[in-house]
Amino acid sequence: MMLLLNFSHPLPLEQYPQIEQLAGQKITSVRNITVHFDNEQPFVPQAGEVVDSVGLSPQEWQTLPILINLPSYNFGAVTILVELHGRMGYFPTILRIRPVSNGTLTNYEVAEVINLQAMRDNARADRR
């Protein structure tokens, strides 16, 4: 049972089974969160407001199985990711979406699920 927080474009329902297979858990709820960063304003408070809009309690942030689809805008994604880490107490697992060209049209597909906390833990072994 997993909550999918989508901070990006809507995901086609046809991709849900693939996401569930890659994540190893069934999606029980999806929250699509509208993200728009104002480049004229500081990003830290904006990221906090975006994450606040999800509406989870501190306990839910720390205990629910959550999968994140980050926005594609790099500065927004990074500030949201840091805000999520602070609330969850660990790096979340994220989706990676990639473009696929089918002739004249570009579509998007789920490329992989990345456990950022496991990645971070493995990287610590390389710390000197």
C-alpha positions as CSV (number, residue, x, y, z in Angstrom):
1,M,0.0,0.0,0.0
2,M,1.7,3.1,-1.2
3,L,0.9,6.8,-1.6
4,L,2.1,8.4,-4.9
5,L,2.7,12.1,-4.6
6,N,2.9,13.5,-8.1
7,F,4.5,17.0,-8.2
8,S,4.7,16.8,-12.0
9,H,2.4,16.3,-15.0
10,P,-0.4,13.8,-14.6
11,L,0.6,10.2,-15.1
12,P,-1.4,8.0,-17.4
13,L,-3.4,5.3,-15.6
14,E,-1.8,2.7,-17.9
15,Q,1.6,3.4,-16.2
16,Y,0.3,2.5,-12.7
17,P,0.8,-1.2,-13.1
18,Q,4.4,-0.7,-14.2
19,I,5.0,1.7,-11.3
20,E,3.6,-0.8,-8.9
21,Q,5.8,-3.6,-10.3
22,L,8.9,-1.5,-10.1
23,A,8.1,-0.2,-6.6
24,G,7.0,-3.6,-5.4
25,Q,3.9,-2.1,-3.8
26,K,0.3,-1.3,-4.8
27,I,-0.6,2.3,-5.3
28,T,-3.5,2.9,-3.0
29,S,-3.7,6.7,-3.4
30,V,-2.5,9.4,-5.7
31,R,-2.2,13.0,-5.0
32,N,-1.5,15.4,-7.9
33,I,0.1,18.5,-6.5
34,T,0.2,21.7,-8.6
35,V,3.7,23.1,-8.6
36,H,4.5,26.6,-9.9
37,F,7.7,28.4,-8.8
38,D,7.9,32.2,-9.1
39,N,11.4,32.9,-10.3
40,E,11.2,36.4,-8.8
41,Q,10.7,35.0,-5.2
42,P,12.9,32.8,-3.0
43,F,12.4,29.1,-3.6
44,V,12.8,27.9,0.0
45,P,9.4,29.2,1.3
46,Q,7.7,28.2,-2.0
47,A,8.9,24.6,-1.6
48,G,7.6,24.6,1.9
49,E,4.2,25.8,0.7
50,V,4.1,23.2,-2.0
51,V,4.9,20.4,0.4
52,D,2.4,21.9,3.0
53,S,-0.3,21.6,0.3
54,V,0.0,17.8,0.4
55,G,-1.8,17.9,3.7
56,L,0.0,15.1,5.6
57,S,0.6,15.1,9.3
58,P,4.1,14.8,10.7
59,Q,3.3,11.2,11.7
60,E,2.1,10.4,8.2
61,W,5.2,11.9,6.6
62,Q,7.3,9.6,8.8
63,T,5.3,6.4,8.5
64,L,3.5,6.1,5.2
65,P,5.1,4.3,2.3
66,I,5.4,7.3,-0.2
67,L,6.7,7.4,-3.8
68,I,7.5,10.8,-5.2
69,N,7.3,12.0,-8.8
70,L,9.3,15.2,-8.6
71,P,8.7,18.2,-10.9
72,S,11.0,18.4,-13.9
73,Y,12.2,21.9,-13.1
74,N,15.6,21.2,-11.4
75,F,15.7,24.0,-8.9
76,G,12.1,23.3,-7.8
77,A,12.8,19.6,-7.6
78,V,15.8,20.0,-5.4
79,T,14.1,22.4,-3.0
80,I,11.1,20.1,-2.7
81,L,13.3,17.1,-2.2
82,V,15.1,18.8,0.7
83,E,11.8,19.8,2.2
84,L,10.6,16.2,1.9
85,H,13.8,14.9,3.5
86,G,13.3,17.2,6.5
87,R,9.7,16.1,7.0
88,M,10.2,12.4,6.3
89,G,13.6,12.0,8.1
90,Y,15.1,10.2,5.1
91,F,15.4,10.6,1.3
92,P,12.3,9.4,-0.5
93,T,12.0,6.9,-3.3
94,I,11.3,8.7,-6.6
95,L,10.1,7.9,-10.1
96,R,12.3,8.7,-13.1
97,I,10.3,9.5,-16.2
98,R,11.9,9.6,-19.6
99,P,10.8,10.8,-23.1
100,V,10.2,8.2,-25.8
101,S,10.0,9.3,-29.4
102,N,7.4,7.5,-31.5
103,G,8.0,9.2,-34.8
104,T,6.5,12.7,-34.7
105,L,5.1,12.5,-31.2
106,T,7.0,12.4,-27.9
107,N,5.5,10.4,-25.1
108,Y,6.8,9.7,-21.6
109,E,7.3,6.4,-19.9
110,V,8.4,5.3,-16.4
111,A,12.1,4.5,-16.6
112,E,12.8,3.4,-13.1
113,V,12.1,3.8,-9.4
114,I,15.1,5.1,-7.4
115,N,15.5,4.6,-3.7
116,L,17.4,7.8,-2.9
117,Q,18.0,6.7,0.8
118,A,19.7,3.5,-0.4
119,M,21.7,5.4,-2.9
120,R,22.8,7.8,-0.2
121,D,23.7,5.0,2.2
122,N,25.8,3.2,-0.5
123,A,27.6,6.5,-1.4
124,R,28.7,6.8,2.3
125,A,30.9,3.8,1.7
126,D,32.9,5.9,-0.7
127,R,33.4,8.7,1.8
128,R,37.1,9.1,2.7
